[in-house]
Amino acid sequence: MAGEAANHPHEYELIINRKPHKWPKEEISGAEIKKLAGSPDDWVVNQIVDGPGEDPEVADQQFVHLDPKAPPHGVKRFTTRKPKTAPGA
């Protein structure tokens, strides 16, 4: 059974900056999200989650599960943005 799944690649849907994308693996890193979005390497990725509070940042080497059953449920959504300047920098 596991061999069969490998022969039928699954594409995962995700939304970056309000644009739909497809990704061939179940996980995607922050760096890969930036590449898909065409954002500069020094930008920040946030995963959009429903509800109050800030949307969590996704680091370059951090992976997010794209399976719709993984929390938060549904198609995963992300934004990329310029980094905030640090006070005193």
Buried (B, 14 or more C-beta within 10 A) or exposed (E): EEEEEEEEEEEBEBBBBEEEBEBEEEBBBBBBBBEBBEBEEEBBBBBBBEEEEEBEEBEEEBBBEBEEEEEEEEEBBBBBEEEEEEEEE
